Amino acid sequence: MANAQNFWGLRPVRHFDGSPWNGQTLRCVFTSSNATAMYLGDPVALTLVDAEIPTDGKAIGLTAATLTAGGHIFGVITSFEDSLNYHTVYRAAETERYCQICLAEGIVFRIRDDGTGTPNKDWQGLGAEMVAGTDSTVTGLSGDGLDATTPAATQNFPLVILHVSDVEDNELGDYAQWDVIINTPQLLANVGGRYLPIVTTS
């Protein structure tokens, strides 16, 4: 049976150590200066643009993450907060909207490939890029998928493929679901347990 072709971007499923992900999130914001519409499952980055940081400095300002080589990912959007002005299931461009994100580091995410390559079980351990698809203003879900033309032995891509997702109605083939980890989290813990400062962003 062929795999479905619906997309949702990245979806957190568990911690890398095998423990369940129980919905832990961090509250962040997109300011009205950010001109990109955002959706559930979109990967995000901390912004370094002054206008995209809230004026009171009391929340982390976000921007869309780069999906290709060299892109850094801070986290993935899991929900949006309602406000007096906005009740949509996605965040429209140039609107201030608070959201909850799952931090990138140490989490296994699930993503569907875009059906453009030849999926192979030997993708295990390879790096991969993502590709932007058609986002849905009805469901609020991201259209991002794993770029199936890119899996390669490189450390420069934002994803590392673990395996084909062990879920019902999913098989090795075009549009398969894959369990992945973020290869390029924007904040990296070093051996001393500290976090490295952000000096550049993609």
Secondary structure, 3 states (H helix, E strand, C coil): CCCCCCCCCCEEEEECCCCECCCCCEEEEECCCCCCCECECCEEEECCCHHHCCCCCCCEEEEECCCCCCCCECEEEEEECCCCCCCCCCECCCCCEEEEEEECCCEEEEEEECCCCCCCHHHCCCEECEECCCCCCCCCECCCEECCCCCECCCCCCEEEEEECCCCCCCCCCCCEEEEEECCECCCECCCCCECCCCCCC
